[in-house]
Amino acid sequence: MALALITEQLAQAEQEALSALDKAETSAALEEIRLNYLGGKGVLTSILRGLGELSKEERPKVGALANSVKEKIQVRLDERKAAILNLEISARLSQEKIDVTLPGFGRKLGNLHPMTKLTEELTQIFYGMGFSVEDGPEIETEYYNFDALNTPSDHPARDEQDTFYTNMGDHVILRSQTSPMQIRAMEKGKPPFRFVVSGRVYRNEEINARKFPIFHQMEGLLIDRDVTFGQLKGTLNEFIRLLFGKQLKTRFRPDFFPFTEPSAELDCECPFCTGSGCRTCGHRGWIELLGCGMVDPAVLEGAGIDPMEWSGFAFGVGLERLAMLKYGINDIRHFYTSDLRFLKQF
């Protein structure tokens, strides 16, 4: 009696499921039917709970019948799913037509920040002169930022009024110059050296049109045998020519930097008025461009390099100053405001 009842229930479930599938018109309806008949709480599962009332001989027969019913429902389900999917795609295509003859919506391309453009240009200039490119950390120790560069402990640059000290340690600072890479490079390698390094530096500056607490520097170092000040002058003159696209007069004024001896400030003839005087150069005809000099022997000794055998020169330039000159920008704060009216000019 139980066998006949379960067999009849399976046959009825098969007929009802196939009929429901044939009438279904959406993917959602198919999913509902699948759960209703094949799900864990579906009709077939409920029917098969009566297997416990059957004998051992009857159970395999019912199991085989149940699998057959399940397979038939699954096959019809897959067929209807494919058919309905094609119908739904056709309906969408008929309703969501795209007129390919309409003009497209243009997307404006972005452009490089002026500081990025200038950094890449300077890197290419010095790369063409045989300089490689180094990179270093922005968080430095006083040793690399000052001590190893021959800067005495009482130097004003080491005051908190000029340098940003961190709470990461007693002697951990935000680097105030890219010069620490001179020491790091000399410690990890052997001369000769010829490289430039650029990046952000930090100084406790008053914010105005010409100063900002964050700015960018590019530092250059050359260490070799029999290096002369004349080679430094020739390198920087060629750099200026390539940067401004014309040969400009230069002059070297004596100055003092702890890590170079002798030291100098390099002025170049104003590229906008060619020395006749204008607003950009303050009607002086000259523009202060960068600091430079021969590497102090004490710096070489501190890095384990014999100053009797090796010599070299170093130079450092503020990239914002160069960008302001090259692009005619009158306020350093423009570089950091993210004002699209300014950035779109480049």
Wavefront OBJ file of the C-alpha trace (Angstrom):
o trace
v 0.000 0.000 0.000
v 2.775 2.453 0.910
v 4.717 1.618 -2.277
v 1.730 2.359 -4.507
v 1.063 5.642 -2.702
v 4.639 6.927 -3.028
v 4.779 5.876 -6.677
v 1.551 7.730 -7.381
v 2.828 10.851 -5.547
v 6.073 10.873 -7.560
v 4.193 10.551 -10.840
v 1.844 13.374 -9.848
v 4.770 15.597 -8.781
v 6.483 14.969 -12.118
v 3.397 15.899 -14.092
v 2.707 19.035 -12.065
v 6.356 20.196 -12.230
v 6.653 19.691 -15.993
v 3.356 21.482 -16.554
v 4.424 24.402 -14.348
v 7.754 24.667 -16.159
v 6.044 24.787 -19.549
v 3.873 27.686 -18.355
v 6.703 29.680 -16.710
v 7.664 32.860 -18.566
v 10.403 34.397 -16.436
v 13.666 33.322 -14.844
v 12.225 34.184 -11.429
v 9.292 31.829 -11.991
v 11.657 29.017 -12.977
v 13.680 29.504 -9.800
v 10.536 29.358 -7.703
v 9.496 26.078 -9.353
v 12.969 24.613 -8.861
v 12.884 25.364 -5.156
v 9.310 24.085 -4.836
v 10.065 20.662 -6.338
v 13.834 20.078 -6.111
v 14.803 22.173 -3.117
v 15.760 20.853 0.307
v 12.224 21.500 1.528
v 10.565 20.728 -1.817
v 7.885 18.253 -2.881
v 10.252 15.408 -3.822
v 12.043 15.606 -0.494
v 8.724 15.433 1.356
v 7.590 12.378 -0.614
v 10.848 10.507 -0.031
v 10.463 10.862 3.708
v 8.006 7.951 3.463
v 10.755 5.515 2.440
v 10.997 4.376 6.043
v 7.627 2.624 5.682
v 8.881 0.487 2.782
v 10.624 -2.847 2.903
v 14.267 -3.278 1.952
v 13.242 -4.724 -1.411
v 10.925 -1.789 -2.233
v 13.256 1.059 -1.335
v 15.656 0.676 -4.332
v 12.724 0.703 -6.748
v 11.349 3.920 -5.270
v 14.822 5.474 -5.183
v 15.369 4.766 -8.867
v 11.937 6.166 -9.716
v 12.614 9.310 -7.669
v 15.943 9.883 -9.451
v 14.227 9.473 -12.809
v 11.558 12.018 -11.872
v 14.189 14.443 -10.592
v 16.255 14.084 -13.785
v 13.225 14.725 -16.034
v 12.331 17.861 -14.072
v 15.941 19.100 -14.196
v 16.214 18.549 -17.980
v 12.945 20.411 -18.608
v 14.108 23.167 -16.235
v 17.370 23.644 -18.170
v 15.542 23.714 -21.493
v 13.056 26.313 -20.289
v 15.851 28.370 -18.689
v 17.731 28.593 -21.988
v 14.577 29.465 -23.912
v 13.472 32.156 -21.438
v 16.983 33.638 -21.319
v 16.939 34.036 -25.113
v 13.512 35.664 -24.929
v 14.647 38.077 -22.210
v 17.763 39.028 -24.182
v 15.694 39.619 -27.317
v 13.257 41.772 -25.348
v 16.077 43.882 -23.911
v 17.681 44.298 -27.309
v 14.410 45.487 -28.798
v 13.849 47.995 -25.974
v 17.427 49.142 -25.323
v 18.567 49.997 -28.802
v 21.765 52.004 -29.254
v 22.006 54.445 -32.106
v 25.608 53.969 -33.181
v 25.363 57.019 -35.465
v 25.059 59.396 -32.503
v 28.215 61.331 -31.587
v 30.124 59.935 -28.637
v 30.644 61.578 -25.291
v 34.201 62.856 -25.182
v 36.351 62.347 -22.113
v 38.990 64.913 -21.454
v 42.421 63.462 -20.853
v 44.252 64.457 -17.717
v 47.719 65.926 -17.756
v 50.821 65.789 -15.630
v 51.269 68.154 -12.713
v 53.870 70.843 -13.536
v 56.153 69.504 -10.798
v 55.985 66.010 -12.282
v 56.712 67.358 -15.755
v 59.707 69.337 -14.531
v 61.102 66.449 -12.480
v 60.918 64.129 -15.484
v 62.567 66.746 -17.704
v 65.444 67.332 -15.271
v 65.924 63.591 -14.806
v 66.261 63.162 -18.565
v 68.729 66.051 -18.778
v 71.047 64.613 -16.156
v 70.552 61.062 -17.400
v 71.854 62.278 -20.750
v 74.968 63.559 -18.961
v 75.641 60.153 -17.416
v 73.930 60.572 -14.044
v 71.893 57.717 -12.626
v 68.827 58.236 -10.400
v 68.661 57.397 -6.688
v 65.795 57.583 -4.222
v 65.701 57.843 -0.446
v 63.361 58.047 2.567
v 61.533 61.229 3.510
v 61.721 60.302 7.203
v 65.378 60.622 8.175
v 67.661 60.615 11.186
v 69.684 63.604 12.318
v 72.802 61.632 11.513
v 72.128 61.424 7.775
v 70.409 64.800 7.519
v 73.020 66.747 9.517
v 75.877 64.922 11.272
v 77.226 62.975 8.304
v 76.965 66.138 6.186
v 79.378 67.985 8.466
v 76.632 70.102 10.037
v 77.584 71.058 13.642
v 75.187 70.443 16.506
v 74.668 74.190 17.083
v 73.804 74.964 13.448
v 70.560 77.020 13.172
v 69.091 74.563 10.644
v 68.839 71.974 13.418
v 66.480 74.117 15.503
v 62.810 73.202 15.685
v 62.067 76.582 14.127
v 63.569 75.236 10.895
v 63.294 71.424 11.015
v 60.288 69.189 11.701
v 61.070 66.690 14.468
v 58.823 63.630 14.822
v 57.606 61.628 17.823
v 59.041 58.428 16.309
v 62.301 58.909 18.182
v 64.617 61.516 19.679
v 66.600 61.937 16.468
v 64.013 61.174 13.780
v 62.992 64.067 11.532
v 61.333 64.889 8.242
v 64.267 65.425 5.908
v 64.994 69.083 5.249
v 67.018 68.325 2.108
v 67.732 65.501 -0.315
v 71.448 65.605 0.614
v 71.221 62.587 3.007
v 71.216 60.373 -0.076
v 74.799 61.469 -0.710
v 75.841 59.660 2.468
v 73.554 56.657 1.977
v 74.866 56.099 -1.551
v 78.505 56.442 -0.516
v 77.993 54.005 2.373
v 76.483 51.254 0.250
v 78.823 51.539 -2.738
v 82.304 52.451 -3.861
v 83.327 55.439 -5.985
v 83.053 56.683 -8.623
v 79.518 58.045 -8.108
v 77.387 60.088 -10.445
v 73.699 60.391 -9.583
v 70.783 62.734 -8.934
v 68.017 62.295 -6.381
v 64.748 64.199 -6.197
v 61.816 64.252 -3.812
v 59.823 66.094 -1.176
v 61.582 67.904 1.640
v 60.159 69.687 4.681
v 61.107 72.888 6.457
v 59.308 74.955 9.052
v 58.774 77.889 6.712
v 56.305 80.738 6.815
v 53.748 80.280 4.033
v 53.823 83.031 1.439
v 54.108 83.456 -2.328
v 57.700 82.169 -2.358
v 57.848 79.743 0.595
v 55.938 76.634 1.650
v 56.635 74.009 4.375
v 56.664 71.249 1.741
v 58.672 71.603 -1.435
v 60.826 69.544 -3.807
v 64.539 69.375 -4.349
v 66.891 67.735 -6.783
v 70.366 66.925 -5.525
v 73.296 65.914 -7.681
v 76.558 64.258 -6.644
v 79.652 63.351 -8.636
v 82.643 61.635 -7.006
v 85.646 60.642 -9.099
v 89.381 61.175 -9.388
v 90.702 64.674 -10.156
v 87.294 66.392 -10.206
v 87.534 70.170 -10.572
v 85.323 73.188 -9.994
v 85.522 73.770 -13.750
v 83.712 70.462 -14.320
v 81.005 71.565 -11.904
v 80.631 74.825 -13.797
v 80.471 73.065 -17.163
v 77.849 70.585 -15.923
v 75.581 73.282 -14.514
v 75.952 75.553 -17.562
v 74.905 72.678 -19.819
v 72.005 71.889 -17.506
v 70.760 75.488 -17.703
v 71.100 75.540 -21.488
v 69.057 72.363 -21.887
v 66.432 73.467 -19.365
v 65.718 76.900 -20.866
v 66.564 76.032 -24.455
v 69.262 78.693 -24.826
v 72.671 79.568 -23.464
v 72.456 81.969 -20.532
v 75.225 83.743 -18.675
v 75.984 82.427 -15.204
v 77.929 83.664 -12.208
v 79.092 81.955 -9.044
v 78.913 83.882 -5.771
v 80.855 82.581 -2.743
v 78.617 81.111 -0.060
v 78.793 78.601 2.785
v 77.320 75.112 3.063
v 78.614 72.692 5.731
v 79.041 69.819 3.275
v 80.886 71.621 0.445
v 84.146 73.581 0.359
v 84.410 75.847 -1.531
v 80.681 76.599 -1.816
v 78.807 78.889 -4.168
v 75.410 80.181 -5.164
v 74.769 79.973 -8.891
v 72.950 82.883 -10.525
v 71.869 82.771 -14.123
v 70.929 85.527 -16.485
v 67.174 86.061 -16.391
v 65.759 83.914 -19.225
v 62.790 86.260 -19.680
v 64.625 89.556 -20.182
v 68.103 88.197 -21.066
v 69.658 90.362 -18.370
v 67.989 93.688 -19.148
v 65.763 93.587 -16.046
v 62.103 92.661 -15.584
v 59.526 91.940 -12.880
v 60.507 88.264 -12.715
v 64.105 88.999 -11.751
v 63.272 92.108 -9.710
v 64.886 94.267 -12.407
v 68.299 92.880 -11.469
v 68.865 90.883 -14.648
v 69.999 87.860 -12.579
v 68.109 85.035 -10.864
v 69.448 82.991 -7.953
v 69.107 79.414 -9.131
v 70.861 76.870 -6.900
v 73.587 76.078 -4.394
v 76.663 74.032 -5.244
v 80.300 73.359 -4.379
v 83.084 70.834 -4.060
v 82.356 68.008 -1.603
v 84.008 68.741 1.741
v 86.826 66.251 2.521
v 85.291 65.721 5.973
v 82.137 64.358 4.321
v 84.183 61.940 2.237
v 86.161 60.756 5.261
v 82.959 60.228 7.246
v 81.667 57.945 4.479
v 84.917 55.966 4.422
v 86.278 57.514 1.198
v 89.876 58.716 0.997
v 89.797 62.460 0.075
v 93.401 62.231 -1.091
v 92.308 59.853 -3.858
v 88.765 60.981 -4.573
v 87.081 64.360 -4.967
v 83.764 65.556 -6.262
v 81.075 68.173 -6.464
v 77.462 68.472 -5.362
v 74.571 70.753 -6.202
v 71.011 71.168 -5.022
v 68.124 73.042 -6.580
v 64.573 73.776 -5.467
v 62.244 72.429 -8.129
v 59.410 74.820 -7.338
v 61.756 77.736 -8.006
v 62.740 76.265 -11.366
v 59.101 75.578 -12.261
v 58.122 79.129 -11.353
v 60.852 80.435 -13.634
v 60.228 78.030 -16.505
v 56.440 78.370 -16.548
v 56.095 81.963 -15.329
v 54.297 81.074 -12.070
v 54.222 83.876 -9.517
v 53.023 82.050 -6.385
v 54.393 78.748 -5.009
v 51.062 78.011 -3.324
v 49.493 77.277 -6.724
v 51.346 73.956 -6.789
v 49.416 72.655 -3.762
v 45.877 74.023 -4.135
v 44.699 71.466 -6.740
v 42.966 74.336 -8.529
v 41.967 73.015 -11.956
v 42.132 76.510 -13.438
v 45.844 76.442 -12.671
v 46.549 72.802 -13.494
v 44.783 72.863 -16.872
v 47.371 75.321 -18.148
v 49.907 72.502 -18.223
l 1 2 3 4 5 6 7 8 9 10 11 12 13 14 15 16 17 18 19 20 21 22 23 24 25 26 27 28 29 30 31 32 33 34 35 36 37 38 39 40 41 42 43 44 45 46 47 48 49 50 51 52 53 54 55 56 57 58 59 60 61 62 63 64 65 66 67 68 69 70 71 72 73 74 75 76 77 78 79 80 81 82 83 84 85 86 87 88 89 90 91 92 93 94 95 96 97 98 99 100 101 102 103 104 105 106 107 108 109 110 111 112 113 114 115 116 117 118 119 120 121 122 123 124 125 126 127 128 129 130 131 132 133 134 135 136 137 138 139 140 141 142 143 144 145 146 147 148 149 150 151 152 153 154 155 156 157 158 159 160 161 162 163 164 165 166 167 168 169 170 171 172 173 174 175 176 177 178 179 180 181 182 183 184 185 186 187 188 189 190 191 192 193 194 195 196 197 198 199 200 201 202 203 204 205 206 207 208 209 210 211 212 213 214 215 216 217 218 219 220 221 222 223 224 225 226 227 228 229 230 231 232 233 234 235 236 237 238 239 240 241 242 243 244 245 246 247 248 249 250 251 252 253 254 255 256 257 258 259 260 261 262 263 264 265 266 267 268 269 270 271 272 273 274 275 276 277 278 279 280 281 282 283 284 285 286 287 288 289 290 291 292 293 294 295 296 297 298 299 300 301 302 303 304 305 306 307 308 309 310 311 312 313 314 315 316 317 318 319 320 321 322 323 324 325 326 327 328 329 330 331 332 333 334 335 336 337 338 339 340 341 342 343 344 345 346
